[in-house]
């Protein structure tokens, strides 16, 4: 465990120095939340709704950091470490390359957690109200984090080089960021677009977080749980089986 914490501390320091995740994983979600707050203030989500648009959007904004870490940050770091033969060098040390990858996963989980805490504090200030269960919301958030990070680990693990990982990550990240409901509210999308973006695993995670936050969990939520569990299992399986260490 001591080796793991040492690696985690070093990787976190390097990541903070890079600033990409600080900007896109912590500052950007907060900025999106503030903009939504300025635009919609205390307006109801729809006519006759018991909750505000900001209440409804809280779960979606929490996914911005998850999206940045899982679909962009993690794949690029993993592929970069392999291309620079850092993972290969770790095989000759007491600390295995798998331990380094575990530390990287922990770094992006921490970013998502810090973002969640920051948004929760901003939500309290803005008067956002939790209508559902805090436990259910945190469970749906954790499931979304795990399934999204599994996609990132798969992409970083099987990409031939950093350039290829960057292309794949961009193809996954930007559509998910814009159309899954993280920045562009799902509810204002045309009906056809809603049907299309429901195919995104991240969209399912966001919908589950929304319903658990608002206390509107239904039978359709089971589908979202199944999709994310399946995504996590499949992507983790592919990553383990085809991961390239060098």
NURO-671321 format. One record per residue: residue number from 1; x, y, z of N, C-alpha, C in turn. Coordinates in pm, whole numbers, plus 32768, in hexadecimal, padded with zeros to 4 digits. Layout:
BEGIN
SITE   pos     nX     nY     nZ    caX    caY    caZ     cX     cY     cZ
SITE   NUM      X      Y      Z      X      Y      Z      X      Y      Z
...
This chain:
BEGIN
SITE   pos     nX     nY     nZ    caX    caY    caZ     cX     cY     cZ
SITE     1   8052   7F87   8000   8000   8000   8000   8056   807F   8000
SITE     2   80CA   8076   8043   8122   80EA   8049   8151   8111   7FBC
SITE     3   8173   80AB   7F6A   819D   80C6   7EE0   812C   8107   7E92
SITE     4   80B3   80D5   7EA9   8040   810B   7E61   802A   819E   7E84
SITE     5   802C   81C0   7F03   8017   824A   7F2E   8087   82A5   7EFB
SITE     6   8101   826F   7EF5   8170   82BF   7EC0   8159   82DD   7E2C
SITE     7   8132   8276   7DE1   8114   8289   7D53   809F   82E9   7D40
SITE     8   8037   82D7   7D91   7FC1   832C   7D87   7FE6   83BF   7D9F
SITE     9   8037   83D7   7E04   8061   845F   7E24   80B0   849C   7DB1
SITE    10   810D   844D   7D78   815F   847E   7D0A   810D   8499   7C8C
SITE    11   80B2   843B   7C6C   805F   844A   7BF4   7FFE   84BF   7C03
SITE    12   7FCB   84D2   7C7A   7F70   8542   7C92   7FBA   85C6   7C86
SITE    13   8035   85CA   7CB8   8086   8644   7CAE   80A2   8666   7C1B
SITE    14   80C6   8601   7BCE   80E2   8616   7B3F   8064   8645   7AF6
SITE    15   7FF3   860A   7B18   7F76   862E   7AD7   7F4D   86BD   7AF7
SITE    16   7F5A   86E5   7B74   7F38   876E   7B9C   7F95   87D1   7B57
SITE    17   8014   87AD   7B4B   8075   8805   7B09   8051   8818   7A76
SITE    18   8019   87AF   7A38   7FEF   87B6   79AC   7F77   8814   799A
SITE    19   7F1E   881A   79FE   7EAB   8876   7A05   7E35   8850   79AC
SITE    20   7E43   87F2   7952   7DD4   87D0   78F8   7D58   87A2   7945
SITE    21   7D6C   8744   79A3   7CFA   8710   79EE   7CC7   8774   7A54
SITE    22   7D1F   87C9   7A84   7CF2   8833   7AE0   7C90   888E   7A97
SITE    23   7CB1   88AD   7A1A   7C5B   8906   79CB   7BDC   88BF   799D
SITE    24   7BEE   884B   795A   7B7B   8807   791D   7B2F   87AE   797F
SITE    25   7B71   8786   79EB   7B30   872B   7A4A   7AF5   876F   7AC4
SITE    26   7B25   87E7   7AE6   7AF3   882A   7B5F   7ABA   88B5   7B3F
SITE    27   7B09   8907   7AF8   7ADC   898F   7ADB   7A69   8991   7A76
SITE    28   7A75   8940   7A0C   7A0E   8941   79A3   7984   8915   79D6
SITE    29   7979   88A7   7A23   78F4   8883   7A58   78B7   88F2   7AAD
SITE    30   790C   8931   7AFE   78DB   899E   7B53   78AC   8A14   7AFE
SITE    31   78F6   8A31   7A93   78D1   8A9E   7A39   784B   8A80   79F4
SITE    32   7839   8A04   79C7   77BA   89DC   7988   7747   89EC   79E9
SITE    33   775D   89C3   7A66   76F6   89CD   7ACD   76D1   8A60   7AE7
SITE    34   7736   8AB5   7AEE   771F   8B44   7B07   76D1   8B82   7A94
SITE    35   76F6   8B60   7A19   76B0   8B95   79A3   761E   8B69   79A3
SITE    36   7607   8AE9   79C1   757C   8AB7   79C7   752E   8B00   7A35
SITE    37   7572   8B1A   7AA4   7532   8B61   7B12   750C   8BEE   7AEC
SITE    38   7564   8C31   7A9F   7548   8CBA   7A73   74D4   8CBC   7A10
SITE    39   74D2   8C5A   79B6   746B   8C57   794E   73E2   8C30   7985
SITE    40   73E0   8BC4   79D5   735F   8B8C   79FF   7336   8BB4   7A8C
SITE    41   7396   8BDD   7ADF   737A   8C06   7B69   731F   8BA0   7BAE
SITE    42   72AB   8BCC   7BDE   7252   8B71   7C26   71DA   8B47   7BD2
SITE    43   71EA   8B4D   7B4E   717D   8B26   7AF6   7161   8A90   7B03
SITE    44   70E3   8A68   7B02   70C2   89D8   7B09   70F3   8990   7A8D
SITE    45   710F   890F   7A9B   7141   88C0   7A2A   70DE   88C1   79B6
SITE    46   705F   88C1   79D6   6FF5   88CE   7973   6F7A   8903   79BD
SITE    47   6F17   8929   7975   6EA1   8965   79B4   6E5E   8902   7A14
SITE    48   6E53   892A   7A91   6E13   88D5   7AF5   6E73   8879   7B3F
SITE    49   6EF4   887F   7B1D   6F57   8828   7B5E   6F71   8855   7BED
SITE    50   6F8C   87F6   7C45   6FAA   8814   7CD1   703C   883B   7CE5
SITE    51   7090   8820   7C81   711E   883C   7C8C   7148   889B   7C1C
SITE    52   71BA   88DD   7C32   71EA   8940   7BD1   723E   88FF   7B64
SITE    53   7258   894D   7AFD   72AD   891C   7A90   733A   88FF   7AC4
SITE    54   7366   894F   7B24   73EB   893C   7B5E   73F0   88BC   7BB0
SITE    55   7385   889E   7BF8   737C   881F   7C40   738A   87AA   7BDE
SITE    56   7341   87B6   7B70   7340   874D   7B0B   73C7   873C   7AC8
SITE    57   7413   87A9   7ABD   7492   87A6   7A74   750A   877F   7AC9
SITE    58   74F8   8776   7B4D   7569   875F   7BA6   75B4   86DE   7B83
SITE    59   756B   8671   7B70   75AB   85F2   7B50   75F9   85F6   7ACD
SITE    60   75C0   863E   7A6A   7603   8649   79E8   7687   8693   79F3
SITE    61   7687   8701   7A40   7700   8750   7A4F   776C   8700   7A99
SITE    62   7742   86A9   7AF4   77A2   8655   7B3D   77EC   85F6   7ADF
SITE    63   77B1   85DC   7A69   77ED   8580   7A0A   7856   85C1   79B1
SITE    64   7861   8646   79B5   78C3   868B   7960   7950   865E   7984
SITE    65   796F   865A   7A04   79F3   862F   7A31   7A0C   859C   7A11
SITE    66   79A4   854A   7A22   79AE   84BB   7A04   79D0   84A6   7971
SITE    67   798D   84F4   791C   79A3   84EC   788C   7A31   8516   7868
SITE    68   7A61   8583   78A4   7AE8   85B5   7885   7B53   8551   78B0
SITE    69   7B43   8516   7926   7BA8   84B8   7956   7BA3   8432   7911
SITE    70   7B29   83FC   7902   7B1D   8376   78CA   7B31   836D   7834
SITE    71   7B02   83D1   77EA   7B06   83C8   7758   7B77   8416   7717
SITE    72   7BBD   846A   7766   7C2B   84B6   772C   7CAC   84A7   777E
SITE    73   7CA6   84C5   77FF   7D1F   84C5   7850   7D60   843C   785E
SITE    74   7D15   83D9   788C   7D4C   8354   78A5   7D83   8310   7828
SITE    75   7D3A   830E   77B7   7D71   82CD   773F   7DF6   8307   7712
SITE    76   7E02   838C   7718   7E7C   83CD   76EA   7EF2   83AF   7747
SITE    77   7EDB   83AE   77C8   7F46   8391   7828   7F78   8302   781A
SITE    78   7F1A   82A4   7811   7F40   8216   7806   7F8F   81FD   7786
SITE    79   7F5F   8231   7715   7FA5   821B   7696   802C   8263   7695
SITE    80   8032   82D7   76D3   80AF   8322   76DB   8117   82D7   772E
SITE    81   80EF   829D   779E   814A   8251   77F3   817E   81D5   77AB
SITE    82   8128   8198   775B   8155   8122   7710   81B5   814A   76A1
SITE    83   8195   81B7   7659   81E9   81E3   75EA   8273   820F   761A
SITE    84   8279   824A   7691   82F9   8274   76CB   8340   8203   7716
SITE    85   8304   818B   770F   833B   8112   774D   8344   811B   77E6
SITE    86   82F1   8171   781F   82EE   817C   78B1   82B4   80FD   78EF
SITE    87   824B   80C7   78B0   820F   804B   78E3   8273   7FD8   78DA
SITE    88   82C2   7FD5   786E   8326   7F6B   785D   8390   7F74   78CA
SITE    89   83BB   7FEE   78EA   8422   8000   7951   83EE   7FD5   79DA
SITE    90   836C   7FE8   79F1   8333   7FC2   7A72   8338   7F2C   7A8B
SITE    91   8340   7EDE   7A1E   8348   7E4D   7A2D   83CA   7E23   7A71
SITE    92   842F   7E79   7A69   84B0   7E59   7AA5   84BD   7E8E   7B34
SITE    93   8450   7EC5   7B68   8451   7EFC   7BF0   83F0   7EAE   7C49
SITE    94   83FD   7EBC   7CCD   839E   7E7A   7D28   830E   7EA8   7D14
SITE    95   82FD   7F23   7CE1   8277   7F58   7CC6   824E   7F30   7C38
SITE    96   81E8   7EDD   7C2B   81BF   7EAC   7BA8   817A   7F19   7B58
SITE    97   8176   7F0C   7AD3   8130   7F6E   7A80   809A   7F73   7AA1
SITE    98   8063   7F01   7ACD   7FD5   7EFE   7AF3   7FBB   7F5B   7B69
SITE    99   801E   7F67   7BC2   8011   7FC0   7C35   800D   8052   7C06
SITE   100   805D   8070   7BA1   805E   80F7   7B68   7FD7   8117   7B29
SITE   101   7F9F   80B6   7AE1   7F1D   80CC   7AA2   7EB0   80DD   7B0C
SITE   102   7EBD   8093   7B79   7E5E   80A2   7BE7   7E64   812E   7C24
SITE   103   7EDE   8161   7C2F   7EEF   81E9   7C63   7EB2   8250   7C04
SITE   104   7EBF   8239   7B81   7E84   8293   7B1F   7DEB   8292   7B29
SITE   105   7DB3   821C   7B38   7D21   8212   7B4A   7CF5   8260   7BC5
SITE   106   7D41   8251   7C31   7D21   8297   7CAE   7D28   832E   7C9C
SITE   107   7D88   835D   7C4C   7D96   83EE   7C34   7D17   8426   7BF5
SITE   108   7CE1   83E0   7B90   7C6B   8412   7B49   7BEC   8401   7B9C
SITE   109   7BEA   839D   7BF2   7B7A   8391   7C50   7B7C   8406   7CB2
SITE   110   7BF4   842B   7CDE   7C03   849D   7D39   7BD4   851F   7CF8
SITE   111   7BF9   8533   7C7A   7BCC   85AB   7C34   7B33   85B2   7C2F
SITE   112   7AF5   8540   7C0F   7A63   853B   7C08   7A25   8557   7C90
SITE   113   7A64   8522   7CF9   7A32   8536   7D81   7A3F   85C9   7DAC
SITE   114   7AB2   8605   7D8C   7AC6   8693   7DAF   7A61   86EA   7D65
SITE   115   7A49   86C9   7CE7   79E7   8714   7C98   795C   8706   7CD6
SITE   116   793A   868D   7D00   78B8   8674   7D3E   78A7   86C8   7DBE
SITE   117   790F   86CA   7E10   790B   8717   7E8D   78FF   87AD   7E70
SITE   118   794B   87DB   7E0D   7946   886A   7DE7   78BB   8890   7DB6
SITE   119   7881   883A   7D63   77FC   8856   7D2E   7792   884E   7D9B
SITE   120   77A5   87F3   7DFA   7747   87E7   7E6A   7747   8868   7EBC
SITE   121   77BF   889F   7ED3   77CA   891D   7F1D   7787   898F   7ED0
SITE   122   779F   8992   7E4C   7761   89FA   7DFA   76CA   89E8   7DF6
SITE   123   769E   896A   7DF5   760F   894D   7DF3   75CA   897B   7E72
SITE   124   760B   896A   7EE3   75D3   8998   7F62   75C3   8A30   7F60
SITE   125   7628   8A74   7F2D   7623   8B07   7F23   75B2   8B32   7EC6
SITE   126   75A0   8AE7   7E58   753A   8B0A   7DF4   74AE   8ADB   7E1B
SITE   127   74A4   8A91   7E88   7421   8A62   7EB6   73F1   89E3   7E74
SITE   128   744D   8996   7E3A   7428   8916   7DFC   73FB   88B5   7E6A
SITE   129   738F   886F   7E50   7355   8815   7EB5   7359   8784   7E86
SITE   130   7386   872C   7EDD   7387   869D   7EC2   72FE   8663   7EE4
SITE   131   72B7   862D   7E81   7232   85F6   7E96   7235   855F   7EAC
SITE   132   729F   8520   7E7B   72A9   848F   7E86   7303   8464   7EF9
SITE   133   7344   83F4   7EE6   739D   83BB   7F4C   742E   83DE   7F2D
SITE   134   7475   840F   7F94   7503   842F   7F82   7552   83B0   7F62
SITE   135   752E   8342   7FA3   7572   82C2   7F89   755E   8293   7EFB
SITE   136   74E3   829E   7EC9   74C6   8274   7E40   750F   82CC   7DDC
SITE   137   7515   834D   7DF9   755B   83A8   7D9E   75F1   8389   7D9A
SITE   138   762C   8376   7E0F   76BC   8356   7E14   76D8   82D0   7DD1
SITE   139   767D   8271   7DE0   768D   81F0   7D9E   7688   81FD   7D07
SITE   140   762B   824D   7CD5   7620   8262   7C43   7699   82AF   7C0F
SITE   141   76CA   830E   7C60   7743   8359   7C3A   77BB   82FA   7C32
SITE   142   77CC   82A4   7C96   783C   8246   7C98   7835   81E6   7C21
SITE   143   77BD   81B9   7C00   77AB   815E   7B8F   77CF   81A3   7B0C
SITE   144   77AA   8222   7B00   77CC   8270   7A88   7863   8284   7A7D
SITE   145   78A4   82A0   7AED   7936   82B2   7AEF   797C   8232   7AC4
SITE   146   7955   81C2   7AFE   7997   8142   7AE1   7985   811A   7A4F
SITE   147   790B   8125   7A1B   78F2   80FD   7990   793C   8157   792E
SITE   148   7942   81DA   794B   7987   8238   78F1   7A1E   8223   78F5
SITE   149   7A56   820D   796B   7AE6   81F4   7976   7B0C   8171   7933
SITE   150   7AB3   8110   7934   7AD1   8090   78F2   7ADF   80A5   785B
SITE   151   7A8F   8100   7823   7A9B   8121   7794   7B23   8162   777A
SITE   152   7B49   81BE   77D2   7BCA   8202   77C1   7C40   81A4   77CC
SITE   153   7C39   8146   782A   7CA6   80E6   783A   7CAE   808B   77C0
SITE   154   7C3C   8066   7788   7C3B   8012   7710   7C7C   805B   769B
SITE   155   7C55   80D9   7686   7C8D   8127   7617   7D23   813A   7627
SITE   156   7D4E   8160   769E   7DDC   8174   76B7   7E2B   80F3   76AF
SITE   157   7DE9   8084   76D2   7E2F   8004   76D5   7E43   7FC3   764D
SITE   158   7DE8   7FDD   75EE   7DF2   7F98   756D   7E23   7FF4   74FC
SITE   159   7E24   8078   7514   7E53   80D5   74AC   7EE8   80BD   7490
SITE   160   7F10   80C5   7412   7F9A   80A8   73EC   7FFB   8112   7420
SITE   161   7FCE   818E   7424   8024   81FB   7453   7FCD   826D   7488
SITE   162   8010   82D4   74BB   7FC8   8345   74F6   7F72   838E   748E
SITE   163   7FA5   8396   7414   7F5A   83DB   73AA   7ED6   8395   738F
SITE   164   7EDD   8311   7383   7E62   82C4   736A   7E03   82CD   73E1
SITE   165   7E3A   82C8   745A   7DE9   82D4   74D3   7DA4   835C   74D7
SITE   166   7DEC   83C5   74AC   7DB4   844B   74A9   7D40   8458   7449
SITE   167   7D4D   8418   73D4   7CE2   841B   7370   7C66   83D4   73A5
SITE   168   7C7A   835B   73DC   7C08   830E   7411   7BC8   8358   7486
SITE   169   7C1C   838F   74DD   7BE9   83D7   7552   7B97   8450   7527
SITE   170   7BC5   8497   74C2   7B7C   850D   7491   7AF5   84E6   7456
SITE   171   7AF3   8475   740D   7A76   8444   73D2   7A11   8420   743F
SITE   172   7A42   83ED   74AF   79EA   83C8   751D   79C7   8440   7575
SITE   173   7A2B   8494   7592   7A1B   84FE   75F5   79BD   856F   75C8
SITE   174   79D7   85A9   7554   798C   8620   752D   78F8   8605   7513
SITE   175   78D3   8598   74CC   7843   857B   74C0   7801   8561   7548
SITE   176   784A   851A   75A1   7812   84FE   7626   7803   857E   7677
SITE   177   7866   85D7   766D   7863   8654   76B8   77EE   86AD   768C
SITE   178   77D4   86AF   760A   776E   8709   75D5   76E3   86C9   75D5
SITE   179   76DB   8649   75AB   7657   860E   7591   7623   85AC   75FA
SITE   180   7676   8586   765B   7645   8526   76BD   75F1   8567   772A
SITE   181   75F1   85ED   772D   75A4   8635   7791   75F9   8678   77FB
SITE   182   767E   8673   77EC   76D6   86AF   7850   76D6   8748   7847
SITE   183   76E5   877D   77CF   76E8   880F   77BD   7669   8841   7779
SITE   184   763A   87FB   7712   75BC   881D   76D2   754E   87CC   7715
SITE   185   74F2   880C   775B   748B   87C2   77A4   743E   8761   774B
SITE   186   7432   86E6   7778   73F0   867B   772D   7360   86A1   770E
SITE   187   731E   86E4   776B   728F   8701   775F   726E   8762   76EE
SITE   188   72CF   87B5   76C4   72B2   8817   765B   72D8   87E4   75D0
SITE   189   730E   8769   75C8   7332   872F   7547   72B4   8701   74FC
SITE   190   72B9   8703   7476   724A   86CC   7428   7235   8638   744A
SITE   191   71BD   8609   7438   719B   857F   745E   71F2   8518   7418
SITE   192   720E   852E   7397   7261   84D0   734B   72ED   84C9   7385
SITE   193   7325   853E   73A6   73AB   8542   73E0   73AD   84FB   7468
SITE   194   7344   850B   74B7   733D   84C8   7538   7344   8431   7527
SITE   195   72FF   83FD   74C2   7301   836C   74AA   738C   833C   7483
SITE   196   73D5   8390   7439   745C   836A   740C   74BE   836B   7480
SITE   197   74BC   83D8   74CE   751F   83E7   7539   7504   838A   75AE
SITE   198   748D   8350   75B4   7471   82EC   761C   74CA   8270   760C
SITE   199   7507   8263   7594   7560   81F2   757B   75E6   8204   75C1
SITE   200   7607   827F   75EB   7685   8299   7631   767D   8263   76BF
SITE   201   76E0   8215   76EA   76E1   81E7   7776   76DF   825B   77D9
SITE   202   7724   82CA   77B7   7727   833C   7811   769C   837A   7820
SITE   203   764E   8379   77B5   75C6   83AD   77BC   7574   835D   7820
SITE   204   7586   82D9   781D   753F   8283   787C   7568   82A3   790B
SITE   205   75EA   82BD   791F   761A   82E1   79A4   75DF   8365   79D4
SITE   206   75D9   83C6   7979   75A2   8449   799B   750D   843D   79BE
SITE   207   74C3   83F1   796E   7435   83DF   7988   741E   839B   7A10
SITE   208   7475   833C   7A31   7469   82F7   7AB2   7488   8357   7B25
SITE   209   74F0   83AA   7B14   7511   840C   7B7B   74A0   8471   7B8D
SITE   210   7465   849B   7B1E   73F6   84FA   7B26   7380   84BF   7B71
SITE   211   7359   8445   7B4B   72E3   8408   7B89   72FA   83EA   7C1D
SITE   212   7375   83C2   7C41   7392   83A8   7CCE   7398   8429   7D1E
SITE   213   73C5   8496   7CDF   73CC   8518   7D22   7341   8552   7D36
SITE   214   72EB   853F   7CD3   7264   8579   7CD8   71FE   851C   7D19
SITE   215   7229   84A1   7D36   71CD   8441   7D73   7166   840C   7D11
SITE   216   718D   8400   7C92   712F   83D2   7C2B   715E   834F   7BEC
SITE   217   71A2   82FC   7C3B   71D3   827C   7C08   715D   8224   7BDE
SITE   218   7168   81EB   7B65   70FD   8196   7B2F   7139   8115   7AF5
SITE   219   70E7   80C9   7AB3   7115   804C   7A76   717F   8065   7A0C
SITE   220   7179   80D7   79C9   71DB   80F7   7961   7267   810A   799D
SITE   221   726C   8128   7A1E   72ED   813A   7A61   733A   80B7   7A65
SITE   222   72F2   8048   7A68   7332   7FC4   7A6A   737F   7FAF   79E8
SITE   223   7348   7FE1   797A   738D   7FD7   78F8   740F   8024   78FC
SITE   224   740C   809B   7938   7485   80EE   7943   74F0   80A7   7995
SITE   225   74C8   806A   7A03   7526   801E   7A57   7562   7FAB   7A07
SITE   226   750D   7F64   79BE   753A   7EF1   796D   759D   7F1E   7902
SITE   227   757F   7F8D   78BE   75D6   7FBF   7853   7660   7FE2   788A
SITE   228   7663   8024   78FD   76E4   804D   7936   7733   7FD7   796C
SITE   229   76EE   7F78   79A9   7732   7EFF   79D9   776A   7EB0   7964
SITE   230   771B   7EA5   78FA   7748   7E5E   7882   77BF   7EA5   7842
SITE   231   77B7   7F2A   7839   7825   7F79   7801   78A5   7F65   7851
SITE   232   7898   7F6C   78D6   790C   7F59   792C   7949   7ECF   791E
SITE   233   78F3   7E6A   7919   7923   7DDF   7910   7966   7DC5   7889
SITE   234   7926   7DF1   781D   795C   7DD8   7796   79DF   7E24   7782
SITE   235   79E0   7EA4   77A3   7A59   7EF5   778E   7ACC   7EC7   77E8
SITE   236   7AAD   7EA1   7862   7B15   7E6E   78BC   7B4C   7DEA   7888
SITE   237   7AF2   7D95   7856   7B1D   7D15   781F   7B78   7D25   77A6
SITE   238   7B51   7D80   774C   7BA3   7D9B   76D5   7C29   7DD6   76FE
SITE   239   7C26   7E31   775F   7CA2   7E71   778D   7D03   7E0B   77C8
SITE   240   7CCF   7DB0   781A   7D25   7D4B   7859   7D5D   7CEB   77F1
SITE   241   7D09   7CC2   7792   7D32   7C5D   7730   7D92   7C93   76C7
SITE   242   7D7C   7D0E   769D   7DCA   7D42   762B   7E28   7DB5   7651
SITE   243   7E37   7DD1   76D3   7E89   7E41   76FE   7F1A   7E2F   76CF
SITE   244   7F4F   7E9C   7695   7FDA   7E99   7664   8034   7EDF   76C8
SITE   245   808F   7E94   7703   80E9   7ECE   7766   815B   7F18   7726
SITE   246   817B   7EF6   76A9   81ED   7F39   7666   81D8   7F3A   75D0
